[in-house]
Amino acid sequence: MKNIGWDTYELFLKVARHGGLSGAAGVTGLSPATIGRRMLELEGGVGRPLFLRSRTGYQLTPEGAVLFEQVQEMEGAARRIDAWQQESASPLVRIACGTWLAWWLARHHTRLQTAEENLRIDMFIAERRASLAHRESDIGIRAFEPEEGNLAARRLGEVAYAAYRSREAASSSEERWLAVSEEEAISAYLRYPHEHQAGAITVTVNRPRSLRDLVIAGAGIAVLPCFVGDNDLRLERVGEEITALRHTQWIVMNNDDRHRREIRTVVDRITELVRSHADLFAGRRPASTG
């Protein structure tokens, strides 16, 4: 096997985690063509097929899944070394969460981190479930209680979803739906338009964050978490809550690390922040229903 650099393995992780070339391109800045070529070179280097390629994306082969686990261990070791090097300067807490909770935490950042304390925060934003097994993240936010025995969990509360449109363009947005592309529609709320309004979808994007901006602009209707849609007076609900999408939200951490002072501090702050807005997250504060 030829000598393969760590940067190629990092790229392999991103393709596997994002399910294809376009998702990996979005987080690396490289073109899909370049990433595709690099993955072919990696397969040639290891002498084994790593992906099943299809119109909807890339899936790991059994050999690819084995390599994925091994490279995750390498990534975890590299991160731990980096964290160890940085500990003398300031502790680092790595948070893995989805698009909209990251948006919410950013809006309330001063509740997580003060200017006076010696603390650094790294936020990994993705719709795919983050694995804490190899300590690539310290804290994860999930839509279900973890089954892994080495993880500790704390229940944050319920999350509700509804369809939203612009108040100012309510008539023009009727029957025009917005969606994340099928390849990137990992979460249940992202799949909803494809499963229930496929014939009415007029705009697709590759990142959920753009849905809110498009709705505000009057481009159409999109499914959003109620803590996003109900919190914006420019938006109104289309119908009632989509109850099939409601789920419990959990904050998880590695059992061995949860007593570290910096991790415990950030976990407590996220918990207090989310629970203090429990009604908004649970969809009990609708601004308006159309």
Secondary structure by P-SEA (a helix, b strand, c coil): cccccaaaaaaaaaaaaaccaaaaaaaccccaaaaaaaaaaaaaaaccccccccccbbbbcaaaaaaaaaaaaaaaaaaaaaaaaacccbbbbbbbbcaaaaaaaaaacccccccccbbbbbbbbcccccccccccccbbbcccccccccbbbbbcbbbbbbbbbbcccccccccbbbbccccccccccccccccccccccccccccccaaaaaaaaccbbbbbcaaaaaaccccccccccccccbbbbbbbbbccccccaaaaaaaaaaaaaaaaaccccccccccccc
